[in-house]
Amino acid sequence: MGLADVQTKLIDSFLAELEQLKSTDVPINFNNTSQLDALLTYLENADVHNFCSVPSVNVLHIILTLACRCPQSSWTHSKVSSDDGIEVSSSYMKEINDKYDNALAKDSLQQRSVNILNRYVDIISSNKNKNTHQLFKNLQIAIQPICEASIHFSRPRSRQYSSRDESPVIETIQDSESDEENIEFVAETETDLTSKYRHLSLPTKNVISLSDIGSKTTGLGEATSLFQNMPHLSAQATPEPEEHSPGPKAKKLKVERSPLEYLKLFDDHLITNRLMHSKGYNIWDLLRWVFTCCDDSSQYQQFLFNSNNTALHGIWETYNSALSFMFRFLKEQLDYCVKESKRSFLGTLLTQLGRSQDCYERLVEVVFTGLGLRTREKPFPCFPRETSLIKNDLCTSSSQGIRTKAERSDNIQSMKLRAQITATFLLHETNRFNKLEFVTQLSDKLIQFEPDIVFAFLHSLSNVQFVAESILHKFVLMIYNKLIINIVGSEDVAYHLMGYSDSTMDKIEKLDQLFQSTDLYNGLVNDSTYKSMSEFQKVWDMAMGLCYEMVAFTVRSEVSQASELSEELLNKTIETLNTLNDHSEWRYKEFLRSKSSDVVADGDDINFILEPEEIEK
């Protein structure tokens, strides 16, 4: 037994109850923060340079689930109540966990778990040896069930959760190797914000026996038997009658025990168990839910000063960091599969979206869920207690909180994750025509949002570090060009757009020609479909903002390669910006004058008129 194997067994010993998986079918519920704190502390102090502390797959399942649970939902004795039909830990566990809950010197279990997982990705990408390869294999096995292909289009209208233990999945053992080399995959208003979560169904209430303190609590050591043997705690819940089917007994299948069906964390199943394709809820459903919470949190941030304390914000922050790790690892797994000529997890995730002809349409639809737009499919929570947290959140009740607008916006912050997901799938795609389809779908979607959303996304996308500049900059440039064509509404403007193979000076000169061209402005000011000045203003701000951003993007690309701008290029850039400023100002004022009540005749077919004082503003 090597040093890494010894370390793996040592790490498992922090969760000693894992040994029970070999001999019992009773679910194991890890809900002792002292036990989990000890595990995370050991992993945090592991030597990075001579890495040998490789966690087992089961431990990685626990850490990954911790990373996906906001602190409020882990403390099952606090805001979440058994009245909501959710299994709740005992008051005894509350006393045990309060010590960690009140510790000011430690981050949350969720944040510490994310930090450990991100450090594992750093170790995998920087160190190539036997131990780091084993760490990669274990992470791959832990995440594999989430990524297994299962075509999934939409959610049902209502979803019933059950707090009862789900029956283990029966798997027939086949004669096949199970090592890494043979892994294969089968293909508003404030009231509105609060009430929208009322329709989500919660499970029915369960009766929990007092003796469960001993049988359903981990990390108690020898005290476990003490609780189980106390006479006054020996009362048991009434068992459910067994169902007997008529006829001869079916032949028993050989069963492979899956830890995913027996392990629990704070009274809930593991995140991998929740996202398995057989459960009818996958990672795309989770993304819809996360971005919906993000959008609703952003709406509260417009008028609620203490909005960072809302359950919506907590859920968004939790999944944001966890999903960021997830896609970091998927990028590393993609690199490995390219070298080994294997199919990557990203390929199977795309398969979950359906037919290859429209998978990028569905991908963009999911990645840009929320942001003030309605989506086709209703989002549902991954864990039912998340709904309970939102419904019972004191911060969003009418009598709580300071009604003052906050400057930050979770929607803007979410652009980093959305850009990361977009760039990861860009890296996966090798077909030129599929990339063009990806650009088309992105551009068609982005044009529906407010300008600040679009610019924040493009800025985040252009700053992605893990995609080669030659690939990323070409992709971003194609999006800029497509957006300009879509907004102007004419292909004629394409003659003045930049080409990726152009030199930086040629790009700036083409932009200068574009800013002087009537094709750019005519499509904006001659559109007769504007219903109001605000509608025109939005389109105008978008177009002019894109023009400035294209100049900035071109200059940043040059600086990233040459470290500095030549004097000639600098002067040409300033000249181009002045051209844009002069021409756009003149055409904007011309448009305003054309809508003035002083020049519009009574019989003119015009949607809105501006008074002279409005024009002066």
N, C-alpha and C positions, 0 to 999 in steps of 0.2 A: 504493500500500500504506500503510495507516494505522499509527499507533503501536501499536495493539493487535495487528495482524498481525505487526509486527516483533517484538514481545515474545513472541508465540506461537512464532515460528521460533527465537528465542533460547532459549526454554525447551526446545524440542525438541532443541536442539543439545547439551544436557546428556546426552541419551540419543541420541548420534549414530547408533547402530545402527538407529534407527527408519527411517532412509533406506533400509535394505536391504529393507524391506517392499515397495518398488516394484519390486524386481528379482529376489527370490529366494523360494523356498518353504521355506528352512531356518529352523527355529524360532530365535528370538532369546532367549537366556536372560540376563536382567539379574541378576547375582549379585555385583556389585562394590560393596561398601558405600561406598567412597570416591566412586564415581560418583553413587550415590543420595544420599549426604550432601551433595554439592555441589548437586544439584538441590533438595533440601529447604531448604537454607540460602538459596538464591536466592529461593525462593517465600516463605519466612518473612520475608524482608526487603523484600518488595514493599510499595509505598506503598498503604495502605488508602484514604486520603482521595481521592487521584487515581488510582483503580485502573485499570490498563491491562494488568497481567500476567495475561492469560487463557491458562491451559494448554490444550493441544489435548486432544481426546478420548482419544488414546492415552496421554498423560501422566496424565490423570485415572484411566484404567484402572490404571496402575502404582501411583498413590498410593492408590487405593481398595483394591487388593490388599495393599499394605504395611500399611494400616490393619487388615486382617483376618488378619494373621499374627502370632502371638505371637512374641516374640524368640527363644525356644528353637527354633522350627520354621524360622526364617529362617537360622540358622547350621547349614547342612546338613552341616557337617563335624564336628559335635559329638555330641550324644546320639543322633541318628538315624544308623543304620548301613546300609550297602549290604546287609548280611546280612538286613535286613528287606525287601529287594526294592525299596528306594526309591533313586532316583537321587541321588547324593551328589557335591558339588563336590570339586575336587581339593585336595590339601594345599597347593598353591601359593596357591589362593584363601583357604585358612585363614590363611596368613601375611598376605595383603593385608587381610583382614577383621578380624584380631586387633587392629589399631590402633584401629579404631572400637569393637570389643568391649570393650577395656580403657579407653576414654575415660570418665572419671567425670563430666566436665562436660556431657555431652550425654545427652539423653533417648534412648530407643530409637527406631528408625526408625518403629515402629508408632505410638508416642505422638505423635511429631512429625507424622506423616501425618494422624492423627485431628484434631490441633489445626489443621492447615491446612484440612482439609475443613470443620470447624466454623466457622472464620473465613470461609470462602467462603459458608456459609449466612448468617452475620451480614451480610456485604457485600451479598448478594442481597436480604435483607429490609430493609436500611436505605438502600441507594443504588439509585435507579432511573435508570440511564442506559444508553447503548449498550453499553458494555463489560461492565457487570454483567449485562445481558440476554444477551450472548453467553456469559458464564460460566454462566448458568443453562441456556442451550440445550445447551452442551457437557456439563454435569453430567446433564442430562435424557437426552441421547443415550447417555452412559456407563452410566446405571442402567436404561435402557429394557429391555434384554434380560432383566434379572432379573425385571421386572414383567410381561412379556408373558404373557397368559392361557394357561394350560394346566391342564385339570382333572387333579388329582392327589390320590389318596385315601390310599394307604399305600405303605410301602416293601416291597420283596421280602425274603424271609427272609435271604438272604445277598447280599452285594454284592462283586463282583470288581473290583478296581482294576487298571489297567494303567499302568505307568510309560512305556510307549511313546508316542510322539507320536501324537495322534489325527488321523485323516484330516480334512483341511479340509472344512467343510460346503460342498457345491456349491449355489450359489444362482443361479437363472436371473434375469438382469437383465430387468426389465420396464420399459416406457415409463411411468414415473411420476415425479413430483417427489419429491425426498428431503429437502426442507427441513422446518423445524420445524412449519410450518402444516399439514402433511399426515401427521403422525405418527398412526397408528391402531393399535389393538391387537386381536389375536385373543384371543377369549375364552380294716440289715445289719451286715453285719460288714465288717471291714477286708479279709478274704480275698475276700468277695463283691465288694467294690468293685474289687479288682484283677482278679479273674478274669472279670468281666463284659465286659471289653474283649478277651478272648482270642479270642472267636468272630469278630471282625471280620476279614475276609480282607485280606491285604496282597498287593501285586503281586509277580510273579515277578522275580527278579534279572536285571538287564541287565548286559552287558559294556560298559564304557566305555573307549574308546581314550584313550591318554595325550595324543594330539594334540588331544583335545577341549579342553585348556586354552586353546588358541588359538582354536578355532572355536566354543566354547560359553561363552566368558567375555566380558563386556562391559567397557567402560571402560579397555581396555589401550592404546588409541591405536595408535601405530606399533609397539608391542611385539607386537601381534596377529600380524603377518606373521612376526615373528621366531620365535614358537612354532610357527607352521604350517610353517616351512621347516627346522626342526631335524631332521636325519636320524634321531636316536635317538628322536624322538617321532612318527615318520611311520607307525608301525604303526596299522592300522585294524582296527576290529572286523569280524568276518565278516558281510557283508551277508546279509539274508534273501532267499531266491529270490523272484523275481517270479512272480505267478500269472498264467497266460495262459488266458483263457477261449476255448473253441472257437467257431467261427463268425465272421461278419464283425464288424469293429470297430464299436463303437457310435459314433454321431455325437457329437462333442464338444460339450458345452454351454459357453456363454459364462459364465465364472466371475468372480464378484465376490470379490475378496480380502478376507477378514475378518481384521483384526489379532488378534481374540480367539483365533484358531486357531494363530497363529504366535508370539505373545508369551508368554514365561515369566518368572517371577520366582522366584529361588532354586529353580530346577529344577521348579517347579510351574506349571500353567496359571493364568491370571488368575482372580480370584474371580468375575468376571462370566461367564467361560466355564464355571465349575463350576456356577453357579446358573441357567444358561439352561434353559428348559423342555424343550429337546430332549435334555438330558443325563439326564433322569430324576431330578434332584435340584434342588429349588427352595428359596426362602427359608424356607418353612414347615418343610422338613426341617432346615434350618440352625438354626432357632429351637428345634426339638425337641432337637437335639444340644447346643446351647449351654445350655439350661436343665437338661438332664440332667447336663452337666459341673458346672453350678452346684450342683445338688442333691448330687452326689457329693462335691464340694469341701466343702460345708457339713457333710457327715457326718464328713469327716476333721477339720474344725475342732472337732469335739466331743471329740477326744482327742489331736490332733497339734498340738503347740505351733508348729512351723515350717510350718504348713499353707499359709501364703502363698507358699511356694516350690514347691508342687506344680505339676505340669503341668496338672492339672485347673483349679486356680485361675488359672494363666496364660492358659489357653484361654478361660475364662469372662471374665476381665478384658478380654482383647483384643476379643472379639466384643461384649461389653457396650458398650464405647465406640464401636465401629464401627457397630453396629446403632442406637445412639442417634443418631449422625449421620444414618444412613439414614432414620430416621423423621422427623427434623427436616427433611430435604430433602423428603420426601414430603408433609409439611404445607405447605411453601412451594409445591410443585408443585400441590397441591390448590387453594390460593388462586388460583394463576394460571389453572388450568382452570375454576374457577368464574367468573372474570371473562371468560374467553374462550369459555365454554360448550362446553368440551371434556371428554372423559372422562379422569378422573385415573388415575394409577398405582394408587392405593388401590382403585379399582373393579376393576381387572384383577387385583390381588392377591386380592381376595375371590373372584373367579371361579375362581382356582386351587384354592379350597377345595371347589368343587363346586356343587351346587344352591343357589339363593338361599334355599330354604326352611330349610335347616339350616346355612348358612354361618357363622352366629354361634355355633352349637354347636361347630363345628369350630375356629373362631377361638379361642374360650375354651379348648377342649381343648389347643390348641397353646400359647397364651400362659401357661397354668398347668401346663405340663409340669413334672414333678419334684415338689418340695416334699413329698417323702415318699410320694407316691401313684404307683401303677403307671399307665402309659399304654397305650393300645391298640396303638400302633405303636412298633416298636423304632427308636431313634435311630441314625443313622449319621453318621460324620464327613464334613466337607466335603473335607478333605485327608487322605490316608492316613497321612501322617507324624504327624498328631495322635494317632492310635491308637498309633503306635510310641512317641511321647513318654510317653504314659500308662503303657504296658506296661513301659517301661524306666526309670520314674521312681524315683530313689534315695530321694527323700523319703518315699515311701509303702511302701518295702520294710520288712520286719519288723525289720531290723537297724539301721535308720537313724531319726533323729528323736527328739525328746523327747516322751514320752507325757504331755502336759499339755493340758488343754482350753483352747482360745482363746475369747475372749469374742465376737468378731465372727462374723457368719454371712453367707455369700454369698447364701443364700436371702432373708434380710431385705433385703440390699442390692439384690437383683434386683427388688424391688417397684417401684423407680423406673422401670426399663425396662418392666416389665409394665404399669404405670400409663400410661406414655407411649404405648405401643402401643394400649392401650384407649382413651385419650383421642383419639388420632389418628383411629381408626376411628369414634369418636363424632362427631367433627367432620365426617367424611365422610358419615355417615348423615343423611338429611333426612326419611325416612319415619317417622312417629310410631309405627306399629305395629312396625316393625323395631327401633326403640329400645326398646320394651317387651319385645320378644323378647331383645334384648341384655341388658337388666336381669335378665330371668328366668334366662337362661343363666349370667350372672355370679353371681347369688345362689345358684343351685343348686350351682355349683362351689365357691364360697367356703365354704359351710357344711361342706364335707368336710375343711377344713384346721384346724390348730390356731389358737386365738384370736390369738396373736401374729402369725401370718401374715396373717390377715384384717385386723387393725387396722393393720398396717404398709402393706398395700395400700391400704386406704381413706384412710389419712393421705397417702400419696404421690399418690393420685388427686385428692384435694381440693386439693392444693398445685400441681397442674399450672398453668402460667402461660399457655400459648398458646391455651386455650379460654376463651371469654367466661364470666364468672361466672354469668350468667343461664342458660347452657346446662349448665355443669359442675355447679353446685350443685343444680340440679333433678335431674340424673342421679344424683348421689351420694345425695341424699335418697331417691330411688326405691329405690336399692340397700339403704339402711338399713331402710326400711319393709318391703321384700320379705324381707330377712333375718330381721327380727323375726317376721313371719308364718310363715316356714318353720320357725323354731326352736320357736316356741310351738305350731305345728301347728293353729292355729285362725284363721279369717277374722274372728272376733268382735273380735280385738284391733285390727283395721283402723280401727274407729270412733274409736280414741283416737290414731291416728297423725297426724303433721303433714302439712299440705298445703303445696305450694311457694308458693302465692299468699298464705298466711297471713302476717301481720306477725310480727316476731320475738317480741313479747309473746304473741301467740296461740299460737305454736309452743311456747314455754316452758310456757304454761298447759296445752296439750294433753299435753305430756310429764308434767306434774305429775299430770294425770288418769290417764295411762297407768300411772305408777308406783304409784298407789293402787288401780288396777283389779285385781280377782281374775283377770281373763282373762289377764293377763301371767304370773302365777305358777302358776296352776292347770295350764296346759299343760306346765310344767316339772316340778312336784313330783308331779303325779298320773300321770305316765307310768310304766307298769308294765313297760316293756321294758328298763330299765337292768339290765345284767348285773353291774355293780360300782359301787362308790362313785366310782371314777376316771372311769367313763363319765358318770355324772351330773355330776361336777365339771366336766368339759369343757364340757358343754352349758350348765351354770349360768354358768360363767365367760364363755362366749361371749355369752350373753344379757345379763348384767349389764354386761359390757364394752361391748356395743353401746349400752346405755342411757346410760352415761356418755359414750361417744363422740358420741352424738346431741346431748347437751347441749353438749359442747365444740364440735361442728361448727356448731350454731346460733349460739353466742356468737361464734365466729371469723367467721362470715358477717356478723354484725352489725357487728363491729369493722372488717372490711374495707370496709364501706360508710360507717359513721358515725364511724370512728376511735376512738370511746369508747362505753362503756355508760352509759345513764342510771341514776340512783340507783334508780329504781323497778324497772328491768329487772334490775339487779344483785341487788337484794334478792329478787326473784322467782326468779332463778336459784339463789341460795343456798338458798332455801326448797325448791325442786324437788329439789336434790341431797340435802338432808336427808330429804325424803320418800322418795327412792329408797333411801337408806342405811337408814332405819328399817324400811321395809316389807320390803326384801330380807333384812335380817338376821333379822327375825322369821320370815319364811317359810322361810329356810334352816335355822334352828334347829328349826323345826317339822318339817321333812323329816327331819332327823337323829334327832329323838326318835321319829318313826314307824318308823325302822329299828332302834331300840335293841332289844337282846336282852331287856331288861326288860319291854317292852310287846308284843313279837311273840309270838303264841301258836304252839304246835307245828303246828297245822293250817293256819296262814295261808299263802296262796300268795304268797311273796315271794322275789325272786331273790337278795338278799344281806341280811345282818344285821350291825349294827355293835355292838361291845362298848362299854360305858360309857367305858372309857379312850380308845377311838378317838374318841368324840364329844367328849371333853374337849379333845382336840388341836385 
